[in-house]
Amino acid sequence: MKKQRICIVGDGLSGLMTAIALNKLKGLEVHLISKKNKHSNDKRTTAISASNYEFFKNVIDKLDKKLFWPTKKIDLFYETKDQNINFLNFNEDSKNLMYVFENNKIKEILIKEIKKKKLKTFKKNINELKDLNGYDIKILCLGRSSKIYQGIADKRSLNKDYKEIAITGYVKHDLKNLNTAQYFFKEGPLAILPFSKNNFSFVWSVKKEFLKKDINSSVKSKICKVLKTNKIQISNLQSYPLKLNLKRTYYKNDTLILGEGLHTVHPVAGQGFNLVLRDINKLQKIFKYYTELGMSLKSTSALEEFTNNRKSENIITGIGIDLTHNFFKQNKLLDPFKEIILKNISKNNTLKKISKYISNQGLSI
Ligand SMILES: Cc1cc2nc3c(=O)[nH]c(=O)nc-3n(C[C@H](O)[C@H](O)[C@H](O)COP(=O)(O)OP(=O)(O)OC[C@H]3O[C@@H](n4cnc5c(N)ncnc54)[C@H](O)[C@@H]3O)c2cc1C
């Protein structure tokens, strides 16, 4: 039987990973289309759950495990008038809770894998769906917003502008045993994500007005205060505007949206790419089922099945993250009660177990 032609458009983490995962299926010819003259400058890290790390290992042959920094301990702190309360600890002796990687290094690995597997790649600027004629299935991984999505998704998606930015950067330090941590500060949540013995990255979500300040010195003084040391070096400062976008329509005819375009969520819980990886995992399984039966994907309900399977988890997680973000936002009336609620949470082992399970496996239990 003639191979079915699939094109993946966009070479961010979602597009690269989707191309490699689908290329593993017999009966598919996968093409990756990326923009011409593009300069990638992603100086972030990404935290993925243990189950998504397993998926990575299944998709990439001989994955270099050194590029994934494991974490067994995560501490959550809430800032009160006079101290940072450590209200929740996730602690494992044997298993790893999550893994942190540097985006640019993993993109390099994915591109190498694409070359090794001789996957066809094209440099082309796609402006409309017509540019993709000739493919059986088209998968758009064009990032959080693209005018090309307009022809596929209706206007009923859930949208919110947080009017915030995430400041990200790398920090070199000489502290021993620095744990992964999230601090809920008055200015906004700050995540500390170690990715090697003496380096961590941070994500600090703050109001847009923060950009008017001297970001370098504001970030440095905050981090020095948290770590109780002045001996740090900050590099790779970047900022990202923060939005919520949860699509309700995932596909039209033979064209599917995937990645940030389906769900853009607040980075407070580090869940965005975790959701994408679960989407890709599911899509691979559905396509495998139909291709092994020798069926033409475009004449099956594969894209509808994918949507029905993933949409509720993506929307519930996105809304859950939004509620978490709202809960921790400064609020003069609620703040005194938050302290009491958080102190009780720290005593509740069942809640701890549930949140650990969900952040690893997602909601499709
Ligand atoms: C500050 C921050 C921290 C985060 N931290 C985490 C974390 O710890 N854990 C986690 O799970 N997630 C995290 N995320 C989410 C994660 O970064 C994204 O889910 C992930 O990068 C996937 O992005 P993407 O590939 O879908 O989109 P993008 O990275 O935006 O890629 C889109 C690609 O499409 C290409 N493109 C666009 N238009 C066209 C066109 N017309 N033709 C051809 N190509 C085109 C672009 O060039 C680009 O390469 C974070 C997000 C932010 C903002």
The ligand as an SDF file (V2000), in Angstrom:
LIG
                    3D

 53 58  0  0  0  0  0  0  0  0999 V2000
    8.1120   31.0560   30.5260 C   0  0  0  0  0  0  0  0  0  0  0  0
    7.6130   29.7130   30.1460 C   0  0  0  0  0  0  0  0  0  0  0  0
    8.0380   28.5900   30.8530 C   0  0  0  0  0  0  0  0  0  0  0  0
    7.5490   27.3130   30.5340 C   0  0  0  0  0  0  0  0  0  0  0  0
    7.9350   26.2470   31.3010 N   0  0  0  0  0  0  0  0  0  0  0  0
    7.3830   25.0280   31.0630 C   0  0  0  0  0  0  0  0  0  0  0  0
    7.7140   23.9070   31.8900 C   0  0  0  0  0  0  0  0  0  0  0  0
    8.5260   23.9790   32.8130 O   0  0  0  0  0  0  0  0  0  0  0  0
    7.0980   22.7050   31.6270 N   0  0  0  0  0  0  0  0  0  0  0  0
    6.1980   22.5520   30.6040 C   0  0  0  0  0  0  0  0  0  0  0  0
    5.6460   21.4540   30.4380 O   0  0  0  0  0  0  0  0  0  0  0  0
    5.9160   23.5960   29.7670 N   0  0  0  0  0  0  0  0  0  0  0  0
    6.4690   24.8200   29.9640 C   0  0  0  0  0  0  0  0  0  0  0  0
    6.1720   25.8720   29.1220 N   0  0  0  0  0  0  0  0  0  0  0  0
    5.4020   25.6200   27.8740 C   0  0  0  0  0  0  0  0  0  0  0  0
    6.3710   25.1760   26.7350 C   0  0  0  0  0  0  0  0  0  0  0  0
    7.4050   26.1290   26.6080 O   0  0  0  0  0  0  0  0  0  0  0  0
    5.6680   25.0010   25.3850 C   0  0  0  0  0  0  0  0  0  0  0  0
    4.5550   24.1490   25.5660 O   0  0  0  0  0  0  0  0  0  0  0  0
    6.6190   24.3580   24.3810 C   0  0  0  0  0  0  0  0  0  0  0  0
    7.7090   25.2040   24.1600 O   0  0  0  0  0  0  0  0  0  0  0  0
    5.9350   23.9820   23.0710 C   0  0  0  0  0  0  0  0  0  0  0  0
    5.8330   25.0520   22.2070 O   0  0  0  0  0  0  0  0  0  0  0  0
    5.3510   24.8280   20.6740 P   0  0  0  0  0  0  0  0  0  0  0  0
    6.3760   24.0270   19.9470 O   0  0  0  0  0  0  0  0  0  0  0  0
    3.9600   24.3390   20.6660 O   0  0  0  0  0  0  0  0  0  0  0  0
    5.3460   26.3280   20.1210 O   0  0  0  0  0  0  0  0  0  0  0  0
    6.5760   27.2580   19.6890 P   0  0  0  0  0  0  0  0  0  0  0  0
    7.7820   26.9930   20.5140 O   0  0  0  0  0  0  0  0  0  0  0  0
    6.0430   28.6410   19.6600 O   0  0  0  0  0  0  0  0  0  0  0  0
    6.9190   26.7890   18.2050 O   0  0  0  0  0  0  0  0  0  0  0  0
    6.1550   27.1570   17.0910 C   0  0  0  0  0  0  0  0  0  0  0  0
    6.9920   26.9640   15.8330 C   0  0  0  0  0  0  0  0  0  0  0  0
    6.1890   27.2000   14.6750 O   0  0  0  0  0  0  0  0  0  0  0  0
    6.9580   27.9380   13.7250 C   0  0  0  0  0  0  0  0  0  0  0  0
    6.0290   28.6670   12.8400 N   0  0  0  0  0  0  0  0  0  0  0  0
    5.1490   29.6260   13.2130 C   0  0  0  0  0  0  0  0  0  0  0  0
    4.4560   30.0470   12.1190 N   0  0  0  0  0  0  0  0  0  0  0  0
    4.9170   29.3390   11.0460 C   0  0  0  0  0  0  0  0  0  0  0  0
    4.5820   29.3190    9.6540 C   0  0  0  0  0  0  0  0  0  0  0  0
    3.6460   30.1220    9.1560 N   0  0  0  0  0  0  0  0  0  0  0  0
    5.2350   28.4680    8.8460 N   0  0  0  0  0  0  0  0  0  0  0  0
    6.1920   27.6210    9.3450 C   0  0  0  0  0  0  0  0  0  0  0  0
    6.5430   27.5970   10.6610 N   0  0  0  0  0  0  0  0  0  0  0  0
    5.9200   28.4400   11.4960 C   0  0  0  0  0  0  0  0  0  0  0  0
    7.8320   28.8430   14.5750 C   0  0  0  0  0  0  0  0  0  0  0  0
    8.9730   29.2420   13.8570 O   0  0  0  0  0  0  0  0  0  0  0  0
    8.1660   27.9210   15.7500 C   0  0  0  0  0  0  0  0  0  0  0  0
    9.3390   27.1690   15.4990 O   0  0  0  0  0  0  0  0  0  0  0  0
    6.6340   27.1590   29.4440 C   0  0  0  0  0  0  0  0  0  0  0  0
    6.2180   28.2840   28.7120 C   0  0  0  0  0  0  0  0  0  0  0  0
    6.6880   29.5520   29.0620 C   0  0  0  0  0  0  0  0  0  0  0  0
    6.2090   30.7670   28.2900 C   0  0  0  0  0  0  0  0  0  0  0  0
  1  2  1  0
  2  3  1  0
  2 52  2  0
  3  4  2  0
  4  5  1  0
  4 50  1  0
  5  6  2  0
  6  7  1  0
  6 13  1  0
  7  8  2  0
  7  9  1  0
  9 10  1  0
 10 11  2  0
 10 12  1  0
 12 13  2  0
 13 14  1  0
 14 15  1  0
 14 50  1  0
 15 16  1  0
 16 17  1  0
 16 18  1  0
 18 19  1  0
 18 20  1  0
 20 21  1  0
 20 22  1  0
 22 23  1  0
 23 24  1  0
 24 25  2  0
 24 26  1  0
 24 27  1  0
 27 28  1  0
 28 29  2  0
 28 30  1  0
 28 31  1  0
 31 32  1  0
 32 33  1  0
 33 34  1  0
 33 48  1  0
 34 35  1  0
 35 36  1  0
 35 46  1  0
 36 37  1  0
 36 45  1  0
 37 38  2  0
 38 39  1  0
 39 40  1  0
 39 45  2  0
 40 41  1  0
 40 42  2  0
 42 43  1  0
 43 44  2  0
 44 45  1  0
 46 47  1  0
 46 48  1  0
 48 49  1  0
 50 51  2  0
 51 52  1  0
 52 53  1  0
M  END
$$$$
